[in-house]
C-alpha cells in the first residue's frame, strides 16, 4: 500500500510518499480503509523530534485520528464487522501505525461507530481532542454545577470541546483567548465570560470574576509556563488540570494554596496498552452527543490531501489555522 512516511526527524519537508507492506491482520484488531485523518500538535512534535520518544520507530507513519470503513476483522473483535463505518484515535505513536496510509490496523477497543450525521472528513477531526477534553472535564470532574471553571485556550482543539462538555455539566465557564478576533468564536461554543489573555493580567481577571478568591478549577490546554498562571488563578484548595506539564517551574505555590494538579497523557492507553476500551467508550458517548447536535467541532476552512501533509504541518505551525485541519486520503 501507499503511505506518507518520515525516515528522519526534522521540518515538514521530511514526509515522503512510499510503498510499504500491507498491515497484517491479527487478533483483537480490525483493518480500516482510511478515508480521512486530521492534524494535531502531537504530530508536529513527533515529526520535529521534540516528542520522538513516543513516536513510532523510523521509518514511521504518523497521525492518530482516523475515520474510515472496516474491510477486515481479526478474531476477538465482536461486534465489529466488515462494512462498519468507524472513527477513532488509534495509532501514530508507540508500536501503532498511523493513519497516513491507504489502510490502518486498529485495535478494536480504540474505535467507535462514526456519527451518522457527519461525513468522514469531519468525524476524523474529533477523536484525539474529544478524548483529551473528556478525560479532563468528565473523568477528572473539573466541571461541577454552578462552579467557576477557567479554560485556558478556549478556542483551541481541546479547549472548545472542553467548553461544550463543561457547559453540559452545569459549570460557569470562563475562557482565555489570545486575541479579540477569537472572542466571538469562544462565545459561540459556550464560554460565558471571555478573557483576552494578552490584554489582561491574571490578577486583574481573578479580581474581576472571583473577587480575588480564584476559580474553583482551571483546565489548562496551553500548559508549560502557563501553568504558573493557572496556579495564580485557582482558588485555595482548587484543582488544576493540564495537557502539557513539560516545564521546569517552582511549584511552591501548589503547596501554599494546597492545589491539586492533574496531568493528562491521552496517549497512555496506546503507548502502554492499558484501558484501551475506555477510549472506545468515550468516543461512543461523544458520538451520541454529536448525533444529538450537542457537540460540535471548529473546522478550519483549509483541507489537505495526505500527499500535501508537509503543507498541512507548515500551515498548523504558522499559527494561521483556526480550528482542526482536515486531511483527505487520495493515495
N, C-alpha and C positions, 0 to 999 in steps of 0.2 A: 504494500500500500504506500501511498504518498503521505508525507508528513513534513511539517516545518520543524527543523531541529536546530539546536545550538551545539557546537563542538568545543566552544570555549566561552568564557565569561567576558563581557565587555559591553559595548554600546548596542543600540538597536540593530545595527548592521550585521550582527553575528548570526542572525537567523538565515537558514538556507533550506531550499526545497530538496528533499531526499527521498529515495526509495528505501523503505525499511520493511522488516519482516512483519507479517500479519500477527496480531496478538494470538496467543494460544489459549483457547477456552479451558477453564478449569473449574473445579468445584467451588460453588459459592459466588461465582462471577457470571456476568452477562456481557455479551458483546453488543456495543451500541454503534449504529451507523450515525456518525456525528453530523448534525445539521448546523449547529451554531455553538459559539462559546462567547466569552467576554473577557475584557482586560481588567485585572486588579493590580493594585500596587505591589502585591505579593510577587507577581510575575516579573515586574521590572526589577525588584530587589534580587530575585534569584538570577535573572539574566545578567545583571551587572556584577554579580559575585558577592553582594552585600549579605545575601541570605543563602549562599551556596551550600551551607551545611544542611539545609532542609530540602534542597532541590534534588531531582533525580541524578543519577550518575551520568556523566557525559559519555557519548552524545545524548542529549536529553530532548524529550518532547514536553513542552510546558503547557500550562493552562489547566486550572482547577475546574472551572464551571463548564458544564456541558448540557446540551439538550438535543435529543435525537430519538431514534427508533431502535428497539431491541431486535437484532437479527439472529441471535443465537443465545441459548441459555445453558449454563452448566448445571450439574447435579446440585440439589440443595438450594435452589433459588426460587422455590414457590413463594408467592403466586405469580411471579413474572412469567410472561410467555412472549414468543416471537410476535412482533407487530405492536407491542405496547409502546406508547409514546411517553418518554420519561425525561426527567431533569435531575441534576444533582451536582454536588461538588465532590468529584471522585478521583482526582489524580493531580499529576504535575508536581508532586512532592514525594520525597522518600523513594520507595520502590514502585510507585504507581505511575504508569504512563499518563501523560497529559492529553488534552483534548484536541491539540492542533494536528489532527491526522484524520484520515478517512474513517477509521474505526478506533474505538476505545474500549478496552477491557475494564469493566467497572464492578467493584464489589456490590453485590445486590443489596446490601444493607445500607448503602450510602445514597440510594436513589429513591425517587418518589414519582408518582404519576404526574405528568405535565398538566398544569391547569388548562382546562378546556377552552377558556375564554381568551387565551392569548396564544400567539404563534411561538415557534421555537426560538426565534431571534430575541423575543422579549423574555421568554422563560429562562434563557441562558444568562440573563443579567442578574437573576435573583439569588442563586444558591449561597455563595460564599458570604455576601454581605448580610443576607437574611439570617443565616445560621449564627453569625457573629453577633448581630443585634439581639437575636433571641436569647443567646447564652447570657448576655449582659442584662437585658431588661426583664426577661421572664424567669430564667433559671436562677439568676442572682438576686431576683426580687428587688431590683433597683426602683421600679415604679410602683408606688402604692397610692391608693385613692386619696386625693386631696393633698398629697405631699408635693414639695417643690423639688423637681428634678432638673438639673442643669446638664445639657448635652453639648459638649464641645464638638464643633464640626457638624452642625445640624443639617447642612445640605450635602454632606459627603455621602459616599455609597452606604456605609454602615449607619451614619448619622441620621439620614432621612428615613430609613427603615425603623431605626430605634425610636424616632419621634412618633411614628404611627403606632408602634406597639405600646409605647408608654401612654399615649392617649387612650388606647383601648383598656389599659389597666387603671385608668382614672387619675393619673398624675397631672399636675400642673407643670407644663413643660416650658423651660427657658432654654434658648439655644443660641450658641455663638456662631457667627459667620465672619468671613474675612473682609467683606466689602458690602456697601449699601445695595449693590445690584442683586445680592442674594437674599435680601430681606423678604421680598415678595414670595420667593420660592419656599423659604422656610415656613412662612405663614400658610402657604398653600398645602403643605404636608402636615400641618397641625401644631406648629410651635405657637404657644400662647404669647410669649414675650421674646422678641428677637434682640440680641446684643451684637453690635458690630465690634468685634474684639479689638480691632486696631484703633478704634476711636474712643474706647472707654476702658479704664483700668479695672482690674478685678475688685479692688477696694470700693470703687465707685458703684459698680452694679450690685455688689453684695449689700452695700448700704441701701441702695435704691429699692431692691426687690425683697430683701430679707431683714431690713432694719439692723443690718450688721451681724445677724446671728449666723448666717451661712445657709446654704441649700441642704436639704435633707440628704441628697445623694447627687453624685456627679458621674456621668458617663463620658469618659474622655476618649474620643475616637482619634485624637491627634497624638496624644502621648508624648514620650520623650521629655524634653524640658518643660513642656506644657503641664506636666504632672504637678509642678510647683503651683501653677495657677489653680489646679484642681484642689490641692491641699488648702490653699488660701480661701477657696470659695466654699468648701464644705463646712457644715456645722460641727460643733463639738460632738464627738461620738458618731459622726456621719460616715457614709460609705462612698468610696471612690472605686470605680471600675475602669480599667484601661485596656485598649487593644494594642498598646505599644509601651512596654516598660523598659525599652532599650535606652537607658540613660544612666549617667553617674550623678546622683543627687544626694544632698543632705536631707535625709528623711526624718530628722529630729522632730519636725512639725507633726509627723504621724503620731509620735509618742505624746507630744504636748497637747494634742487635740483628741487623742485616742481614736484615730481614724482607722477604719477597716479598709484594706486595699485588696481588690481582686484584679489579677492579670489574666486576660484571656489568651489562650492559644488554640484558636479554632481548628488548626490543622492537626492537633494531637491525635484524634482518632485515626486519621490517615497515616500519620508518621509511626504511631506505636501500636496500631491495631487494637485499640481499646474503645469500647462503647460506640462502635460504628453505627449500630442500629439506631442510636439516639439521633443521629443526623438525618436519617431517613424519616424518622417520626416527626422531627421538627419541620422538615420540608413538606410532609403531608399535611400538617396543621397549617402551614403557610399557604399551601395550595388551596385549602378551603377558604382562607381569608381572601386570596386573590380572586377566586371564583365568585365570592360574595361582593367584590368591589371594595373590600375593607383594607387591602394592602396594595399599594401602587409603587412603581419604581420610576425614578427620574432617568430618562434615556437621553443620552447625547444625540444630537441630530446626525452625527457622522457615523457611518458604518464602514468597516474594513473587511476585505476578503482575507482569508488565512494567509494567502501569499503576500499580503501587504501588512503582515504583523509588525514589521520594522517601523512602518509609518504609524501604526496604531500606538506603539510604545513611545515614539517621538511625540505624538500628539498628547498622550497622557502626561508625559514628563514635562511638556511645555507649560502645563497649568491651564491650558485653554479649554479643556473638557469641562462640560457642565452636565454631569450625570454619567451613568455607566456607558461604556463604549462596547457596541455590539460587533462581534466577529462572525463572518459568514463563511461556511465551508464551501469552497469552489475547487477543491483539489481534484 
